[in-house]
Amino acid sequence: MTNYIIYVITFILLGISFTKDKQKTKKALKKSWKAFSNILPEFLGVIILVGILLSIFNADVISRLIGKESGWGGI
């Protein structure tokens, strides 16, 4: 439910920004889309790697590797 509230607030504020200055808002949206598209390949790579690791190893193995008992090696 919190996500929906945040989305509604974001769209309301975006609408207010758009009514105040259309050019600045469009420029900011284009700039943010460019930043997002630059991050997206790395983000997808991490998601795919995590998905593969979760399909190969079960929760006990992952817990042993990065859990409390792993020490500095888990970091």
Rosetta blueprint (number, residue, H / E / L):
1 M L
2 T H
3 N H
4 Y H
5 I H
6 I H
7 Y H
8 V H
9 I H
10 T H
11 F H
12 I H
13 L H
14 L H
15 G H
16 I H
17 S H
18 F H
19 T H
20 K H
21 D L
22 K H
23 Q H
24 K H
25 T H
26 K H
27 K H
28 A H
29 L H
30 K H
31 K H
32 S H
33 W H
34 K H
35 A H
36 F H
37 S H
38 N H
39 I H
40 L H
41 P H
42 E H
43 F H
44 L H
45 G H
46 V H
47 I H
48 I H
49 L H
50 V H
51 G H
52 I H
53 L H
54 L H
55 S H
56 I H
57 F L
58 N L
59 A H
60 D H
61 V H
62 I H
63 S H
64 R H
65 L H
66 I H
67 G L
68 K H
69 E H
70 S H
71 G H
72 W H
73 G H
74 G H
75 I L
